């Protein structure tokens, strides 16, 4: 490909001059970083008589656009108003109406894989991201560690003269690499981004997030109106204003990736009020209404029919009054969350306009990294952590918190029926990589200087791996062959730049495989063949991988995948299956791995584990935000916590060590001078043990002992408090969490950040200990053989729930 010709053609299209552009210089951009030329040593004695050399500076090609990628989380094809959905998203509509709508754009059906593909231009297995970071294995294609031969787009652009920034969700760093011990090579600011402000896991509490600025954990403002969506937008606006103030001619690349609209669904009440009563008609009618709007918008063919719902999704008219009341409220919260998110995107877009940058900013507004999520199950959830721990929430359980849904005291998810409606006109949902319900997402593209038409629909078939090569072509940059001395795996995506101004241009992305947890499909030149190996709400696969039932669709005449042709055209199906195997062999997809719970247990799959073989861990004051992936596992076991503390005259208060927070966790703290331990069972029950007397002044050893009952997962036990070997308190903890405490809140020493385990601290957040902490040592007591067998089984069950939700 002649990149010079491409660059010059783009310059002509933009009406800019290319004669003095970067390609007029003898710059080799195929090997990054671009090497600084050697300057001959001077032989002139007096500097006044010497000619200074020209400073070396890497600049982006003249006229290269700014680039903004907005990636919404867990949003289905039929949820945004820009694609006929019920969630009002005027910013998405505005960009689409003044740009283009792509109605055959695809993701991988799951978060981390879609993001890896987006940010590298390679298939997710090529980036070693077969699924989410927490389910990495030892097999190539699934290790969770992006290879050095797969340089991210941000790194390529930064080395070519762009400023780069990432705001919001990461979830691209191996789970065991998120501690201060590193390695930090795959943290955002070591992966090409000059600036990162966001969270590292798959989700976060929007009211109390665990946030990093670069690689430094930051404390959020103590403001009752705080919401992360607004905070990250403020940070993005601050950054882009500074970048354009200091370097107005330097293009930027911004990756703006909200945690919205992933669970927990959390949004201010006044936004929820806008949707009151809007979903009383239910999900079946909503599917019909959405399809009619999609047809009117032209984002689906006029003859499109709804594909059937999965059998597990009940008909709305068969629900009782309580179910209808609760489920309608859940969707009101979600739609409000989506609109609120879009309004913040709008503030960012307005800033670009005010800065005079909007016309030459190439914007990709991707409305979902996968299909809508059905991980809330049949009833939805008040606290998503209950699902991770195998504790069911009935409709009545959730109804008790009706008024809290969306607020800081909830951590909710809607019922699966809304996810199916959100993926209208398709059948399936997130995780189901074999169906467009899991992989088809709407996308708006806006670039006034590069797009001639307005409000047009583009139906070329494309995939998330196509974004990176599109940006490189638009910027007039070659694909690097070598980065940091490492030969690069070629980009596997196909630029969609050709389609911006050619509505009828033939598709260039002809073949694409899909695979997540054994759900798999192959697209080839208009045909799609796939198999639903396991639905998100199903505890185990429907069949063995060899015995799976495959479906076949001609997508050219069947947009919604309604007419299965597998039985009537077995020859084509066999051909497609062979194509899948060829692609799965070409890329590191094999062996297929449909394990779910095993993949979350490091010792079962052979991936690195910071705590591998450890029975004891010593931590120190100021160590905060340690996720469960880098901390000693205390669940379903007996254990001790020994804290060396120094109490000043007048006594001490505050947290010594705490894990997680409001929606499940535990805390060892001092209140009124007395040692206290609280176990928070999923926000449903709290068990508190208080010492009979206060701590003495000076140095002491405070010990908490937990004697687990055994006999299975999530059982209770007896907790005891000791000071210098003397028991000063004891009590029962009737229930414990068998699987997980939190997807975002970690362990804090000397405080309890984000949300509190208990409201009993009696002091302002983050409830810092007012004495001194020498060290805290946690030690697990091995279970007896029978107890260990039961605990292992419980761990697998709980991990299954976690995997399904992520």
TILO-262104 format. One line per 3 residues: for each residue x, y, z of C-alpha. Coordinates in Angstrom, 1 decimal. Layout:
N
X Y Z  ...
This chain:
806
0.0 0.0 0.0  1.4 3.4 -1.0  0.8 5.5 2.1
2.3 8.6 0.5  -0.4 8.5 -2.2  -3.1 7.8 0.4
-1.9 10.7 2.5  -1.8 13.1 -0.4  -5.3 12.0 -1.5
-6.6 12.7 2.0  -4.9 16.1 2.0  -6.6 16.9 -1.2
-10.0 15.8 0.2  -9.4 18.0 3.2  -8.3 20.9 1.1
-4.9 21.1 2.8  -1.4 21.4 1.3  0.8 18.4 1.3
4.0 19.7 -0.3  5.6 20.4 3.1  4.0 17.4 4.8
5.7 14.7 6.8  6.2 12.5 3.7  8.2 15.3 2.1
10.8 14.6 4.8  12.9 11.4 4.7  11.2 9.9 7.7
10.8 6.1 8.1  7.7 5.6 10.1  7.7 1.8 9.7
10.0 1.4 12.6  9.0 3.0 15.9  10.1 5.0 17.7
11.5 7.1 14.8  15.2 7.3 15.4  16.8 10.6 16.0
19.4 11.4 13.3  23.0 11.5 14.3  24.4 15.0 14.3
28.1 15.3 13.4  30.3 16.6 16.2  31.3 20.2 15.8
34.9 21.2 15.0  34.2 24.9 15.6  35.9 26.4 18.6
33.6 29.3 19.3  29.8 28.7 19.4  29.3 32.2 18.0
30.8 30.9 14.7  28.8 27.7 14.7  25.5 27.0 13.0
23.1 25.2 15.4  21.6 22.0 14.2  17.9 21.8 13.5
16.1 20.3 16.5  14.7 16.8 16.0  11.0 16.6 16.5
8.5 13.9 15.4  5.3 15.5 14.0  2.2 13.9 12.7
1.5 14.3 9.0  0.2 17.7 8.0  -3.6 17.7 8.3
-3.8 14.5 10.3  -7.1 14.6 12.2  -7.7 14.5 15.9
-9.3 11.1 16.8  -11.9 10.5 19.5  -13.2 7.0 20.2
-16.3 6.9 22.5  -17.0 3.3 23.6  -20.2 2.7 25.5
-20.3 -0.4 27.7  -22.9 -3.2 27.6  -25.3 -1.4 25.2
-27.3 -3.3 22.6  -28.0 -2.5 19.0  -31.6 -1.4 19.8
-31.1 0.7 22.9  -29.8 4.1 21.7  -32.3 6.4 20.1
-29.7 6.9 17.4  -30.6 3.4 16.3  -34.3 3.3 17.1
-34.0 2.5 20.8  -35.8 4.0 23.8  -32.8 5.6 25.6
-32.6 9.2 24.4  -29.1 9.9 23.3  -29.1 13.3 21.5
-25.4 13.5 21.2  -25.2 10.2 19.4  -28.1 11.3 17.2
-26.4 14.6 16.4  -23.2 13.0 15.4  -25.0 10.4 13.3
-27.3 13.0 11.6  -24.2 15.0 10.7  -22.2 12.0 9.9
-22.9 8.3 9.2  -24.6 5.4 10.9  -23.0 2.0 10.4
-25.6 -0.7 10.8  -23.4 -3.7 10.3  -20.6 -3.1 12.7
-19.6 -5.9 15.0  -17.8 -6.6 18.3  -16.6 -9.8 20.0
-19.6 -10.3 22.4  -17.5 -9.5 25.6  -15.7 -6.5 27.1
-12.0 -7.2 27.3  -11.8 -8.9 23.9  -13.6 -6.1 22.1
-11.3 -3.5 23.7  -8.2 -5.4 22.8  -9.4 -5.7 19.2
-10.3 -2.1 19.1  -7.0 -0.8 20.5  -4.7 -3.0 18.4
-6.5 -3.8 15.1  -5.9 -7.5 15.7  -8.2 -10.3 16.7
-8.7 -10.7 20.4  -6.9 -14.1 20.5  -4.0 -12.6 18.7
-3.9 -10.2 21.6  -4.1 -13.1 24.1  -7.5 -11.9 25.2
-9.8 -14.9 24.6  -12.2 -13.6 27.3  -12.0 -11.2 30.3
-8.8 -10.7 32.1  -9.9 -12.7 35.1  -10.3 -15.9 33.0
-6.9 -16.0 31.4  -5.2 -19.4 31.0  -1.8 -20.7 30.0
-2.7 -21.3 26.4  -1.6 -19.0 23.6  -4.4 -16.7 22.7
-5.7 -16.8 26.2  -2.9 -15.7 28.5  -4.3 -12.2 29.2
-1.0 -10.6 28.4  -0.9 -8.5 25.2  2.3 -9.6 23.3
5.0 -7.0 22.6  4.5 -7.9 18.9  1.0 -6.4 19.1
1.7 -2.7 19.7  -1.5 -0.7 20.6  -2.8 2.0 18.4
-2.1 4.6 21.0  1.6 3.7 21.0  1.8 3.9 17.2
0.1 7.3 17.2  2.2 8.7 20.1  5.4 7.7 18.4
4.1 9.5 15.3  3.5 12.8 16.9  0.0 12.5 18.5
-0.9 13.4 22.1  -2.8 10.5 23.6  -5.2 10.1 26.5
-7.5 7.4 27.9  -10.4 8.1 30.2  -12.7 5.6 31.9
-12.6 1.8 31.8  -9.4 -0.2 31.1  -9.9 -3.9 31.8
-6.9 -4.7 29.4  -4.3 -5.4 32.1  -3.7 -8.9 33.3
-5.4 -9.4 36.7  -2.2 -10.3 38.5  -0.4 -7.3 37.0
-2.6 -4.7 38.8  -0.5 -4.4 41.9  2.3 -2.0 42.7
4.7 -5.0 42.0  3.8 -4.9 38.3  4.9 -5.5 35.7
3.2 -2.3 34.6  4.0 -2.8 30.8  0.3 -3.3 30.1
-1.1 -0.4 32.2  -2.5 2.4 30.0  0.4 4.8 30.5
2.9 2.1 29.5  0.8 1.2 26.5  1.0 4.4 24.5
-1.2 6.8 26.5  0.3 10.0 27.9  -2.7 10.3 30.2
-4.9 7.8 32.0  -7.7 8.6 34.4  -10.0 5.7 35.1
-10.5 2.3 36.7  -8.7 -1.0 36.0  -11.4 -3.6 36.2
-14.6 -4.7 34.4  -16.9 -2.3 36.3  -16.9 0.3 39.0
-19.3 2.0 41.4  -20.2 5.2 39.7  -20.9 7.0 43.0
-17.6 5.8 44.7  -15.2 4.5 42.1  -11.7 3.1 42.5
-9.8 5.5 40.3  -6.2 5.8 39.1  -4.5 8.8 37.6
-1.7 7.2 35.6  -0.6 4.5 38.0  -1.4 6.4 41.2
-4.6 5.7 43.0  -6.5 8.8 43.8  -9.1 9.8 46.4
-12.4 11.0 45.0  -13.9 14.3 46.2  -16.1 14.2 49.2
-19.2 15.5 47.3  -22.6 14.0 47.7  -23.3 14.9 44.0
-20.1 13.2 42.8  -20.6 10.8 39.8  -17.7 9.2 37.9
-19.3 9.8 34.5  -19.1 13.6 35.2  -15.7 13.4 36.8
-14.1 11.5 33.9  -15.6 14.0 31.4  -14.3 16.9 33.4
-10.9 15.3 33.3  -11.1 14.8 29.6  -12.2 18.4 28.9
-9.4 19.7 31.1  -6.8 17.5 29.2  -8.0 18.5 25.7
-8.1 22.2 26.5  -4.6 22.0 27.9  -3.4 20.0 24.9
-4.8 22.5 22.4  -3.7 25.5 24.4  -0.1 24.4 24.5
0.2 22.6 21.2  -2.7 23.8 18.9  -1.3 22.1 15.8
-0.6 18.7 17.4  -3.4 16.2 16.8  -4.7 14.2 19.7
-6.0 10.6 20.2  -8.6 10.3 22.9  -10.1 7.0 24.0
-13.2 7.8 26.0  -14.5 4.6 27.6  -17.2 5.1 30.2
-18.1 2.3 32.6  -21.7 3.1 31.6  -23.9 1.4 30.8
-22.4 -1.6 32.4  -23.8 -2.6 35.8  -24.1 -1.3 38.4
-26.7 0.9 36.8  -26.3 4.2 38.8  -27.6 7.6 37.9
-29.0 10.7 39.6  -32.7 10.5 40.5  -33.8 13.5 38.4
-32.6 11.7 35.3  -34.6 8.5 36.3  -37.7 10.7 36.7
-37.6 11.5 33.0  -38.5 7.9 32.2  -41.2 7.3 34.7
-43.9 5.1 33.1  -42.0 4.9 29.8  -41.6 1.1 30.0
-44.9 0.0 31.5  -45.7 -1.6 28.2  -43.0 -4.2 28.8
-40.2 -5.7 26.8  -42.3 -7.4 24.2  -44.0 -4.2 23.1
-40.7 -2.4 23.3  -39.2 -4.8 20.8  -42.0 -4.1 18.4
-41.7 -0.3 18.9  -38.0 -0.3 18.5  -38.1 -2.3 15.3
-40.6 0.1 13.8  -38.3 3.0 14.7  -35.3 1.2 13.2
-37.1 0.7 10.0  -38.1 4.3 9.9  -34.5 5.4 10.5
-33.3 3.0 7.8  -30.9 1.2 10.1  -32.6 -2.1 9.3
-34.2 -3.2 6.0  -37.9 -2.4 5.7  -38.8 -6.1 5.6
-37.0 -7.0 8.8  -39.0 -9.2 11.2  -38.2 -9.8 14.9
-36.2 -12.9 15.6  -37.8 -15.0 18.4  -37.0 -14.4 22.1
-35.0 -17.1 23.9  -37.3 -19.6 25.5  -36.1 -18.5 29.0
-37.5 -15.0 28.6  -41.1 -14.8 29.9  -43.8 -13.0 28.0
-44.5 -9.6 29.6  -48.3 -10.2 29.7  -47.8 -13.3 31.8
-45.9 -11.5 34.6  -47.6 -10.5 37.8  -48.1 -6.9 39.0
-45.1 -6.9 41.3  -42.8 -8.2 38.5  -44.1 -5.5 36.1
-43.6 -2.8 38.6  -40.1 -3.8 39.4  -38.9 -4.6 35.9
-40.3 -1.3 34.5  -38.4 0.6 37.2  -35.1 -1.2 36.3
-35.4 -0.2 32.7  -36.2 3.4 33.7  -32.9 3.4 35.6
-30.9 2.0 32.7  -32.4 4.4 30.1  -31.6 7.3 32.4
-28.1 6.0 32.8  -27.7 5.9 29.0  -29.0 9.4 28.5
-26.9 10.8 31.3  -23.8 9.2 29.8  -24.6 10.6 26.4
-25.1 14.1 27.9  -21.6 13.9 29.3  -20.3 12.9 25.9
-22.1 15.9 24.6  -20.2 18.2 26.9  -16.9 16.8 25.5
-18.1 17.2 21.9  -19.2 20.8 22.6  -15.8 21.5 24.0
-14.2 20.3 20.8  -16.5 22.6 18.9  -15.6 25.6 21.2
-12.0 24.9 20.6  -12.5 24.9 16.8  -11.4 21.3 16.6
-14.7 19.5 15.8  -14.4 19.7 12.0  -11.1 17.9 11.9
-11.8 15.4 14.6  -12.6 11.9 13.4  -15.1 10.6 16.0
-16.2 6.9 16.3  -19.2 6.7 18.7  -19.4 3.0 19.3
-22.7 2.2 21.0  -21.6 -0.9 22.9  -18.6 -3.2 23.3
-21.0 -6.2 23.0  -24.7 -6.8 23.1  -26.9 -5.8 26.0
-26.2 -7.8 29.2  -28.6 -10.5 30.4  -26.4 -11.1 33.5
-29.1 -9.7 35.8  -31.0 -13.0 35.4  -34.7 -13.4 35.4
-35.5 -10.8 38.1  -32.7 -8.3 37.9  -30.6 -7.5 41.0
-30.5 -4.9 43.7  -26.9 -5.9 44.5  -25.0 -7.5 41.6
-22.6 -9.1 44.1  -25.4 -11.5 45.1  -25.3 -13.0 41.7
-21.5 -13.5 41.9  -22.0 -15.4 45.2  -24.9 -17.6 44.1
-27.3 -15.9 46.5  -30.6 -15.5 44.6  -32.7 -12.3 44.8
-36.4 -12.7 44.5  -38.7 -10.1 43.1  -39.8 -9.3 46.6
-36.1 -9.0 47.7  -35.4 -6.4 45.1  -38.7 -4.6 45.5
-37.7 -3.7 49.1  -35.1 -1.4 47.5  -37.4 0.0 44.8
-36.7 3.7 45.7  -32.9 3.0 46.1  -32.4 1.6 42.6
-29.9 3.7 40.7  -28.7 5.5 43.8  -25.5 5.1 45.9
-27.1 2.5 48.1  -27.8 0.2 45.2  -25.5 -1.8 42.9
-28.1 -3.0 40.5  -28.8 -4.7 37.2  -32.0 -5.1 35.1
-33.8 -8.3 34.3  -32.7 -10.3 31.2  -35.8 -9.5 29.3
-34.7 -5.9 28.8  -31.4 -7.2 27.4  -33.2 -9.1 24.7
-35.3 -6.1 23.9  -32.1 -4.0 23.9  -30.7 -6.2 21.1
-33.7 -5.8 18.9  -34.2 -7.2 16.3  -32.0 -10.1 17.2
-32.5 -13.1 19.6  -29.4 -13.2 21.8  -27.3 -11.1 24.1
-23.8 -10.4 25.5  -21.5 -13.4 25.7  -23.3 -15.1 22.8
-20.6 -14.7 20.1  -22.6 -16.9 17.8  -25.4 -14.4 17.3
-25.6 -10.7 16.2  -27.5 -10.1 19.4  -24.2 -10.5 21.1
-22.0 -8.9 18.5  -23.9 -6.3 16.5  -23.5 -2.7 17.8
-24.5 0.6 16.3  -21.8 3.1 15.4  -21.9 6.7 14.4
-18.9 8.2 12.6  -18.5 12.0 12.4  -15.7 13.9 10.6
-16.9 17.0 8.7  -13.6 17.5 6.9  -13.5 13.9 5.7
-17.2 12.9 5.2  -19.2 14.5 2.4  -22.6 13.2 3.2
-24.8 13.7 6.3  -27.2 11.4 8.0  -26.5 8.5 5.7
-26.4 4.8 6.5  -23.5 2.6 5.7  -24.2 -1.1 5.5
-20.7 -2.4 4.7  -19.9 -5.3 7.0  -17.2 -4.4 9.5
-15.7 -5.5 12.8  -14.0 -3.7 15.8  -10.6 -4.7 14.5
-11.2 -2.3 11.5  -11.1 0.9 13.6  -7.3 1.0 14.1
-6.3 0.6 10.4  -9.0 3.2 9.6  -7.4 5.7 11.9
-3.9 5.0 10.5  -5.1 5.5 7.0  -7.0 8.7 7.8
-3.8 10.1 9.5  -1.6 9.1 6.5  0.4 6.8 8.7
1.8 3.4 7.7  1.3 0.3 9.8  4.5 -0.2 11.8
6.6 -3.2 11.0  8.7 -2.9 14.2  8.0 -1.2 17.5
10.6 -0.9 20.2  12.8 -3.3 18.4  10.1 -6.0 18.2
8.8 -7.2 14.8  5.0 -6.6 14.7  2.2 -9.1 14.0
0.4 -7.5 11.0  -2.8 -5.7 11.6  -5.7 -8.1 10.9
-8.4 -5.5 10.5  -9.5 -3.8 7.2  -9.8 0.0 7.0
-13.3 1.2 6.5  -12.2 4.6 5.2  -13.2 3.6 1.7
-16.8 3.5 2.8  -17.0 7.1 4.3  -17.9 8.6 0.9
-18.9 5.6 -1.1  -22.3 4.3 0.1  -22.4 1.5 -2.3
-18.8 0.4 -2.1  -18.4 -3.4 -1.9  -17.5 -4.9 1.5
-13.8 -5.4 2.1  -14.1 -7.3 5.3  -15.1 -10.7 4.0
-14.4 -13.2 6.7  -14.5 -13.0 10.5  -14.6 -15.6 13.3
-16.2 -15.1 16.7  -15.6 -17.1 19.9  -16.3 -16.6 23.6
-16.5 -19.5 26.1  -17.3 -22.0 23.3  -20.1 -19.8 21.8
-18.7 -19.5 18.3  -19.5 -18.4 14.8  -18.0 -17.7 11.4
-19.0 -14.9 9.0  -18.0 -15.3 5.3  -19.2 -13.2 2.5
-22.8 -12.7 3.7  -23.2 -16.0 5.4  -23.2 -16.6 9.2
-22.9 -20.0 10.8  -22.7 -20.4 14.6  -23.7 -22.4 17.7
-25.0 -21.3 21.0  -22.9 -23.5 23.2  -24.2 -21.9 26.5
-26.6 -19.1 27.2  -25.5 -16.6 29.9  -28.1 -17.8 32.4
-27.4 -21.5 31.8  -25.1 -23.1 34.4  -23.5 -25.5 32.0
-23.1 -26.0 28.2  -25.9 -27.4 26.2  -23.7 -30.1 24.7
-20.1 -31.1 24.2  -18.1 -29.0 21.8  -18.2 -31.9 19.3
-22.0 -32.3 19.6  -23.0 -28.7 19.4  -26.0 -27.8 17.2
-25.1 -25.3 14.5  -27.3 -22.7 12.8  -26.9 -21.1 9.3
-28.1 -17.8 8.1  -28.0 -15.8 4.8  -27.5 -12.4 6.3
-28.0 -10.7 3.0  -31.7 -11.5 3.0  -32.2 -12.2 6.7
-31.0 -9.2 8.7  -32.4 -10.3 12.1  -31.2 -14.0 11.8
-34.7 -15.4 11.8  -34.5 -18.2 9.3  -32.2 -21.0 10.2
-31.0 -22.8 6.9  -28.9 -25.4 8.6  -31.2 -28.3 7.7
-32.1 -27.1 4.2  -28.5 -26.4 3.2  -26.2 -28.8 5.0
-23.5 -28.5 2.4  -23.1 -24.8 3.0  -23.1 -25.4 6.8
-20.3 -27.9 6.5  -18.3 -25.5 4.3  -18.8 -22.7 6.9
-17.7 -25.0 9.8  -14.6 -25.9 7.9  -13.9 -22.1 7.4
-14.3 -21.6 11.1  -11.7 -24.3 11.9  -9.4 -22.8 9.3
-9.7 -19.3 10.9  -9.5 -20.8 14.4  -6.2 -22.5 13.4
-4.9 -19.4 11.7  -5.4 -17.4 14.8  -4.7 -18.9 18.3
-8.4 -19.8 19.0  -7.7 -23.5 19.6  -8.1 -25.3 21.8
-11.6 -24.1 22.4  -12.1 -23.5 26.1  -15.7 -23.6 27.4
-14.6 -23.8 31.0  -15.9 -20.9 33.1  -15.4 -21.5 36.8
-12.1 -23.3 36.4  -10.7 -20.4 34.4  -11.1 -18.0 37.4
-9.0 -20.2 39.6  -5.3 -19.6 38.7  -4.0 -23.0 39.9
-6.5 -24.9 37.7  -5.5 -23.1 34.5  -1.8 -22.4 35.0
-1.8 -18.6 34.9  0.4 -16.5 37.2  -1.0 -15.8 40.7
0.7 -13.4 43.1  -0.5 -15.4 46.0  0.3 -18.9 44.6
1.2 -21.2 47.5  1.0 -18.4 50.0  -0.6 -19.1 53.4
0.4 -15.8 54.9  0.6 -12.1 53.8  2.0 -9.1 55.6
0.8 -5.7 54.6  1.5 -2.1 55.8  -0.2 1.1 56.4
-1.0 3.0 53.2  -1.4 -0.1 51.0  -4.8 0.5 49.5
-6.9 -0.7 46.6  -5.5 -4.3 46.5  -7.9 -6.3 44.4
-8.9 -9.8 45.2  -6.7 -10.9 42.3  -3.6 -9.8 44.2
-4.6 -10.5 47.8  -4.7 -13.5 50.0  -8.0 -15.4 49.7
-9.8 -15.6 53.1  -13.1 -17.0 51.9  -14.4 -20.4 53.1
-11.5 -20.8 55.5  -10.4 -20.2 59.0  -7.8 -17.4 59.3
-6.1 -14.9 61.7  -5.4 -11.2 61.4  -2.6 -9.9 63.6
-2.1 -6.1 63.7  0.8 -4.4 65.3  -0.6 -1.0 66.5
0.5 1.9 68.6  -2.3 3.8 70.4  -1.7 7.4 71.4
-2.7 9.0 74.6  -6.4 9.7 74.5  -7.1 6.5 72.5
-7.5 5.8 68.8  -10.3 5.2 66.3  -10.6 4.2 62.7
-9.9 1.3 60.3  -7.0 -1.0 60.6  -7.7 -3.1 57.6
-10.9 -3.6 55.5  -11.8 -5.5 52.3  -14.4 -4.2 49.8
-17.4 -2.2 51.1  -21.1 -1.5 51.2  -22.1 -4.4 49.1
-20.1 -7.1 50.8  -16.8 -7.2 52.8  -15.3 -7.1 56.2
-13.5 -4.6 58.4  -11.3 -4.7 61.5  -11.4 -1.3 63.2
-11.5 0.7 66.4  -14.5 2.6 67.6  -14.6 4.5 70.9
-11.2 3.0 71.6  -12.6 -0.6 71.4  -11.5 -3.1 68.7
-14.4 -4.1 66.5  -14.9 -6.4 63.6  -17.8 -6.2 61.2
-18.6 -8.8 58.5  -21.0 -7.4 55.8  -22.8 -10.2 54.0
-23.7 -8.8 50.6  -25.3 -5.7 52.2  -28.1 -7.9 53.4
-26.8 -8.7 56.9  -24.0 -7.3 59.1  -22.4 -9.2 62.0
-20.4 -7.1 64.4  -18.1 -8.2 67.2  -17.1 -5.5 69.7
-14.4 -5.8 72.4  -15.3 -5.6 76.0  -12.7 -3.0 76.8
-10.6 -0.4 75.0  -7.1 -0.8 73.7  -4.3 0.2 76.1
-2.2 3.2 75.2  1.1 2.3 73.5  2.0 -0.7 71.4
-0.2 -3.8 71.2  -0.9 -6.8 69.1  -4.5 -6.9 68.1
-5.6 -10.3 66.8  -8.8 -11.4 65.1  -9.4 -15.1 64.7
-12.1 -16.6 62.5  -13.0 -20.2 63.1  -14.9 -21.4 60.0
-17.7 -23.8 60.6  -16.9 -25.8 57.5  -19.4 -28.2 55.8
-19.6 -26.3 52.6  -19.3 -22.8 51.0  -20.6 -19.6 52.5
-21.0 -21.0 56.0  -20.6 -19.1 59.2  -18.1 -19.2 62.0
-17.0 -17.8 65.2  -15.0 -14.6 65.4  -12.8 -13.7 68.4
-10.8 -10.6 69.3  -7.6 -10.7 71.3  -5.2 -8.0 72.6
-1.8 -9.1 73.6  -3.1 -12.7 73.8  -6.1 -12.0 76.0
-9.6 -12.6 74.5  -11.7 -9.4 74.8  -14.6 -10.2 72.5
-16.3 -13.1 70.6  -19.4 -13.5 68.5  -21.0 -15.4 65.7
-20.9 -14.6 62.0  -23.8 -16.7 60.6  -23.1 -16.3 56.9
-20.1 -15.5 54.7  -19.6 -14.9 51.0  -18.3 -17.9 49.2
-17.1 -16.4 46.0  -16.3 -12.7 45.6  -16.5 -9.4 47.6
-16.2 -6.8 44.9  -15.4 -6.2 41.2  -13.7 -2.9 42.0
-13.2 -2.3 45.7  -10.1 -3.8 47.2  -8.3 -4.2 50.5
-7.2 -1.0 52.3  -4.8 -0.8 55.2  -5.3 2.1 57.6
-8.6 3.2 56.0  -11.7 2.0 54.2  -11.9 3.8 50.9
-14.7 4.0 48.2  -17.8 2.7 50.1  -17.7 1.7 53.8
-18.1 -1.9 55.0  -20.2 -0.5 57.8  -21.8 2.8 58.8
-20.7 2.1 62.3  -17.3 3.8 62.1  -18.5 7.1 63.6
-15.9 9.2 61.8  -15.6 10.9 58.4  -14.5 8.9 55.3
-12.1 7.3 54.6  -12.2 6.5 58.3  -8.4 6.6 58.7
-6.8 5.0 61.8  -5.7 7.7 64.2  -3.0 5.6 65.8
0.0 4.0 64.1  0.0 0.7 62.3  3.3 -1.2 62.2
2.2 -4.1 60.1  -0.8 -6.4 59.6  -0.3 -10.2 59.0
-3.1 -12.4 57.6  -2.7 -16.1 57.9  -5.0 -18.8 56.5
-5.5 -22.0 58.5  -5.7 -25.0 56.1  -9.1 -26.7 56.1
-9.5 -30.4 57.0  -9.8 -32.7 53.9  -13.6 -32.9 53.9
-13.9 -29.2 54.4  -11.4 -28.5 51.6  -13.3 -30.6 49.2
-16.5 -28.8 50.0  -14.8 -25.4 49.8  -13.3 -26.3 46.4
-16.7 -27.2 45.0  -18.2 -24.0 46.4  -15.4 -21.9 44.9
-16.1 -23.4 41.5  -19.8 -22.6 41.8  -19.2 -19.0 42.9
-16.6 -18.4 40.2  -19.1 -19.6 37.6  -21.5 -16.8 38.7
-18.7 -14.3 38.5  -17.7 -15.4 35.0  -21.2 -15.2 33.7
-21.6 -11.6 35.0  -18.3 -10.3 33.6
